[in-house]
Amino acid sequence: MSERVSSFIKQKETKELLDYYFLTEAESDRMTNLGVLFIGTQTQRGRLMNSPVVQCIKYDDRGEKVQKYLWDDFSMTPEEIIEDIWTRIPDWKETNEISEGLFRKEIAAYDKEVIRELVCNALVHRPYTISGDIFISIYPNRIEVKNPGTLPLGVTPKNILHKTVKRNEHFANLCYALMLMEREGSGYDKMYEIQLSNGKQIPKVLEGDDSVTAIVERRIISKEAAKVIREALQVADLKQKQIICLGLIVQYETISATNLIQILNLKNREELSPWLNPLLEYGIVETIGTHRAKEYRINTSVLKQSDYKGTTSLKRIENYRIKELIIEDLKIYDCAPLKDIHQRVGKEIPYKKILAQIKSLIKEGIVEEVGHNRWVEYRLLKKM
């Protein structure tokens, strides 16, 4: 029996166990609807109103259907459907190859835990009072899992990482005990961790009028992220929150607390603390800038130790260097609007960072504004 089940539960008799997980009615041997799904016969499942049906359709790069898989005859339990979706579809087993020095490393196109979590979430969280199939769409660059119905009351695509609302509580508890999914409210945390650790984008959730779609991309957007995270785990015993936060910082190269709070859908800097502060304490992440201009980036020593091979980027440039570039630009072009300065100094540098350093130069009496509002330009006040 599953290691997630306590010894107290394991000692129960068969009928007690079935009652405990609401697979049978306590006063009789009659199965509940949940029991029919997991221990009933094919015929019994087929007679259930809105028993789950799953369709998986593969598309080519022109959007044409090239393959279709169906789970529509009610011959499988939810547990068997989840396993069959993983074993039957070859696309999950494809890999993306990245180089690590003299060696090549293969990263799965789609992690097994991510696929299982997506499918199990679809089965557990769909409303069983309405009809509609679960659709898994496989595109060359992503997968989409579309579920009938909307998100539970109080849950939105933005707060799905934190908000816990149980729609089918007994179904969720049983799937957790069977190790088919993470505990309620932890599934997306796990998918965030896996995706970011593999240098991929975090899952996206879109809510329509009568459906919810979860999107997971295949491509690796930061080949060096996995190396940095592995090195960081050698330095410190990081928890899931910190690994997620670290993965985001690696991908963005430099990022402000405000942007981290927005991406993670947190309320304030205090809520960000358990995600970010341990990374600062261990010296894995360092700060640049001060006060509102403060940003976070991976410590240079960690990048060196992980044999980081990312491209050199102006995103990591120090503020005083940006000021020097602005001054040199205005020496040549005399008077210019911010958009032109930004274009010449470096488009990789965030627009707000350029503006912040220009304002700093104005306070220092080095640069002045000319004009107003949309027509404002900047020029050197002093001869440099």
C-alpha positions, 0 to 999 in steps of 0.5 A: 500500500502507498507510503502516503497512507498511515499505518492506522489506515493500513490496518483497517479491514477491507470494508472499513478501508472502502468506507474510509475513502468513500468508495462504498456507502457506510451502511451497505456494500453499495458503491458510491459514484467514486467507487464505481469509477475506481472499483466498478465494472466497465458497464457500471462506469458506462452507466454513470452520468458524465463518466470521464472521457479523454481524447488526445489529438496530435497536430503537425506544424500546419495545425493538421490532425495527424494522430488521435487516441481515445479513452471512451469505452469506460473499460479503465479506472482513472488510475489506469487511464492516467498510466495508459496516457503516459505509456501509450503516447510516444511523444512524451518520451522524446527528448531535447538534447543539451551539451554539458562540456564534453558530454550531451544531456537529454532532457525529456520533452515532457516530464512524467510527473508533469503529465501525470499531474496535468491529467490527474488534475483534469480528472479530479477537478472537472465538475461531474454535474456537466458533460464534456470530454477532457481534451489533450492537444499535442502541438510541436511546441506545447501540450494543452489539457482542456477540461470542461467547466470553470475553475472552482469559486475563488480560484483564478489563473493568477492565484492557482499556485497558492489557492486551495479549493477542493471541488471533488475532495474525496476523489482528490484524497484518493488520488493523493493516497495512490500517489497519482498527484500531489496534495491539493494545492501543491500540484502546480508548485511541483510543475513549476519546480520541474519546468524551471529546473529543466530551463522551461517556462512555467505552466500557463492556465487559461479560463474560458466561459465553459472550460479551463486549459493548462498549457505546458511548453516543450522548448527549453528557453534557458539551457543553463538554468538546470546547471545553475540549480544543480550547483545551488543545491550543492551549496544549500538544502533548498525547499521547493519555493526557493527552487522556483524563485531561483529558476525564475531569477536564472531565466530573467537574469535580473529581476525586481522583487515587484516582478517576482511578487507579480509572477508568483501572485504574492501580496507583498515583499513579506510574502516573498521572504520565504521564497527569496531570503534563503537564496540571499542568505546562502549567497546564491543570489545577490542584489544590485541597486538600492531601494526601489531600483533594487534587483536580484541576480545569480551570484557570479561565483555560482555561475562560475562554479556551475560552468555557466555558458549563457550569452553575455547580457547587458541585463546584468550591467551595474547601474553606474555602468548604465550612467556612464553609457548614458553620459557617453551617449549624450556627449555624442547626440547632445539632446535626445528622447529616452526611447532613442537613448534606450535604443543606443545604450542597449535594448536588453536593459529594461526601459525602467532601469534606463529611466531610473538612472537618468533621473538619478543623473538629474538629481546629481546635476549631470543631466537636465530635462528639456521639454515636457510630457511626451516631448521631453528630451535629455541633455548633459548639464555639465561639460564632462 
